[in-house]
Amino acid sequence: MIDVFKELEAEVAQNVVDRKHDEIKQKNLLIVNDNLIAECLSKEVFSAATNFELNVARFTEMHFANTIVEARCLKLEAELSNLRDKSHNDNHDEFVNRFSILEVNHLNLQLKYQNLNDSLGNNPPTPDKDTPDFDSLFVIGKMQASLQGKDNVIRKLKTNNREARLDYLRHLKESVKTICDIVEEAKVVRPLDSSIVSAYSYTKHSQELLKYAIRTCPQDSYQRDKKHAPDPVIRKKQVTFAEQCDKLNSNTHKHVAKLNTQKTNVPVHPSTGVNRCIDASGSKPRSNTKKIGYRQLKVSTRCK
């Protein structure tokens, strides 16, 4: 029993010590908590003070900038009002000056009209020496009629020249299209040949130039020639090499020469820009040159 009591007393003493230890620990925790609360409060106060200072500084800066902008707006409004007043005064002065000038001119015209009425009323009309007589008027009328006839002839010649030029361009376009088809087939067969590629690009460029030249012709003659345009020439296109290449060039030359030697009833004036046909190699065929020159000479003698 004594041992049991001693154990109980030891346990009670240990519990008392543990309780005091827990109380001390709790007090330390409360102290730490109070310190943390104080630190948080100090940080909040510092943050509030800092934000307040920053807000005050920003507000002051914005207020200063707003004051500057308002002053500038007031200055601009004052300048605008001054400019409006000045413009109004200038316009008013200008209108007054113009009105005064018009009024003076009106008075001068009235005076001149009054003087003319007085002079016509006092002095009867007499024939003037500079007034042309009937014979001179008749001669002038004849000269005007002859000039009008010449103008009509010149206008007709210009129209005929435009029609002849368009006809020439149309036939040349057909010839170039045929050459372009032949060169295109040769390009398909031999795509790596530089001469064929250059000839193809040259013929394409020639087609574009001819299309542009036909589009730039006058609209009335273009529509008239479009109605009376002949059927396009259909020819068989063959692409071979070596021996047949010369045959293709000779056929092309003959085809172009045949198109250029077609007769037209319209004289071609040199100013229209119609030149003799040049074949695909760049040389002028001699037979075509002689025929075209003879035909142009014959047409020019008829016009004379």
SVG drawing of the C-alpha trace seen along z (x, -y; Angstrom):
<svg xmlns="http://www.w3.org/2000/svg" viewBox="-33 -115 53 117">
<polyline fill="none" stroke="black" stroke-width="0.4" points="0.0,0.0 2.8,-2.4 4.4,-1.8 1.0,-2.5 0.6,-5.8 4.1,-6.8 3.5,-6.0 0.3,-8.0 2.1,-11.0 4.8,-10.8 2.3,-10.8 0.5,-13.7 3.8,-15.6 4.6,-14.8 1.2,-16.0 1.7,-19.3 5.0,-19.7 3.5,-18.9 0.7,-21.3 3.1,-24.1 5.2,-23.3 2.0,-23.5 1.1,-26.8 4.5,-28.2 4.3,-26.9 0.9,-28.4 2.1,-31.8 5.0,-31.7 2.6,-30.9 0.4,-33.8 3.4,-36.1 4.4,-35.0 0.9,-35.5 0.8,-39.0 4.1,-39.8 2.8,-38.5 -0.4,-40.6 1.7,-43.6 3.9,-43.0 0.9,-42.6 -0.7,-45.8 2.6,-47.7 2.8,-46.4 -0.8,-47.3 -0.2,-50.8 3.0,-51.2 1.2,-50.0 -1.7,-52.3 0.6,-55.2 2.7,-54.4 -0.4,-54.0 -1.8,-57.3 1.4,-59.0 1.5,-57.5 -2.1,-58.4 -1.5,-61.9 1.5,-62.2 -0.4,-60.7 -3.4,-62.9 -1.1,-66.0 0.6,-65.0 -2.8,-64.4 -4.2,-67.6 -1.1,-69.5 -1.4,-67.8 -5.1,-68.6 -4.4,-72.2 -1.9,-72.4 -4.3,-70.8 -7.2,-73.1 -4.9,-76.1 -3.9,-74.9 -7.5,-74.3 -8.4,-77.8 -5.6,-79.2 -6.6,-77.2 -10.2,-78.4 -9.1,-82.0 -6.9,-81.6 -9.8,-79.9 -12.2,-82.7 -9.6,-85.3 -9.2,-83.5 -13.0,-83.3 -13.3,-87.0 -10.4,-87.8 -11.8,-85.6 -15.2,-87.1 -13.8,-90.6 -11.6,-89.7 -14.5,-88.1 -16.7,-91.1 -14.1,-93.5 -13.6,-91.4 -17.3,-91.3 -17.6,-95.0 -14.7,-95.7 -16.2,-93.3 -19.6,-94.8 -18.2,-98.3 -16.2,-97.3 -19.3,-95.6 -21.4,-98.7 -18.8,-101.0 -18.8,-98.7 -22.6,-98.7 -22.7,-102.5 -20.0,-102.7 -22.1,-100.3 -25.2,-102.4 -23.3,-105.5 -22.0,-103.9 -25.4,-102.6 -26.9,-106.0 -24.2,-107.6 -24.8,-105.1 -28.5,-105.7 -27.9,-109.4 -25.5,-109.1 -27.8,-106.8 -30.7,-109.1 -28.8,-112.2 -26.8,-110.6 -28.4,-108.3 -26.5,-105.1 -24.1,-105.5 -22.4,-102.7 -18.9,-102.0 -15.9,-101.9 -14.7,-98.7 -18.0,-96.9 -17.6,-94.2 -19.8,-94.4 -21.8,-91.6 -19.1,-90.5 -16.5,-90.0 -19.1,-88.1 -19.8,-85.8 -16.0,-85.2 -15.6,-84.4 -18.5,-82.0 -17.0,-80.2 -13.6,-79.9 -15.3,-78.6 -17.2,-76.0 -13.9,-74.9 -12.2,-74.6 -15.0,-72.5 -14.7,-70.2 -11.0,-69.8 -11.7,-69.1 -14.1,-66.4 -11.6,-64.8 -8.9,-64.9 -11.2,-63.4 -12.1,-60.6 -8.4,-59.9 -7.7,-59.7 -10.6,-57.3 -9.4,-55.1 -5.8,-55.1 -7.1,-54.0 -9.1,-51.2 -6.1,-50.1 -3.9,-50.1 -6.4,-48.0 -6.7,-45.5 -2.9,-45.2 -2.7,-44.6 -5.4,-42.0 -3.7,-40.0 -0.4,-40.4 -2.0,-39.1 -3.2,-36.0 0.3,-35.3 2.0,-35.8 -0.6,-33.5 0.2,-30.8 4.0,-31.2 3.4,-31.1 1.4,-27.8 4.3,-26.3 6.9,-27.5 4.8,-26.3 4.7,-22.8 8.4,-22.9 8.9,-24.0 6.8,-21.0 9.0,-18.6 12.3,-20.4 11.8,-22.3 15.5,-22.7 16.4,-24.5 17.2,-28.1 16.5,-29.4 13.0,-27.9 12.3,-29.4 13.5,-32.8 11.4,-32.6 8.4,-31.6 8.8,-34.6 9.3,-36.9 6.2,-35.7 4.1,-36.0 5.4,-39.5 4.5,-40.3 1.0,-39.0 0.6,-41.2 1.8,-44.2 -0.6,-43.5 -3.5,-43.1 -2.6,-46.5 -2.3,-48.2 -5.7,-46.8 -7.4,-47.9 -5.9,-51.4 -7.5,-51.9 -10.6,-54.1 -13.8,-52.4 -15.9,-53.0 -13.4,-51.6 -12.6,-48.7 -16.3,-47.7 -16.7,-48.1 -13.7,-45.9 -14.7,-43.4 -18.0,-42.9 -16.3,-42.5 -13.4,-40.4 -12.6,-37.4 -12.4,-33.9 -9.0,-33.0 -6.6,-31.0 -6.5,-27.3 -3.3,-25.5 -1.9,-22.2 0.9,-22.6 3.8,-20.1 6.8,-20.1 9.9,-18.1 13.6,-18.7 16.7,-18.7 15.5,-18.6 11.9,-19.8 12.9,-22.9 13.7,-24.8 10.4,-23.8 8.5,-25.2 10.3,-28.5 9.7,-28.7 6.0,-28.0 5.8,-30.7 7.4,-33.2 5.1,-32.4 2.0,-32.6 3.1,-36.1 3.9,-37.3 0.5,-36.1 -1.3,-38.0 0.6,-41.2 0.1,-41.2 -3.7,-41.2 -5.2,-44.1 -7.0,-46.9 -9.0,-49.8 -7.7,-52.2 -4.5,-54.3 -2.0,-53.9 -0.4,-57.1 3.1,-57.0 2.0,-58.7 -0.2,-55.8 2.9,-53.8 2.2,-50.8 5.6,-49.2 6.4,-46.3 6.1,-42.8 9.2,-41.2 9.5,-37.4 10.3,-35.4 14.1,-35.5 14.2,-39.3 15.0,-39.7 12.7,-41.3 11.6,-39.1 12.6,-40.7 9.6,-39.6 7.2,-41.1 9.2,-44.3 8.9,-44.8 5.2,-44.0 4.3,-46.2 6.3,-49.1 4.8,-48.8 1.3,-48.7 1.8,-51.7 3.2,-53.7 0.2,-52.8 -2.2,-53.8 -0.5,-57.1 -0.6,-57.9 -4.3,-57.2 -4.9,-59.6 -3.0,-62.3"/>
</svg>
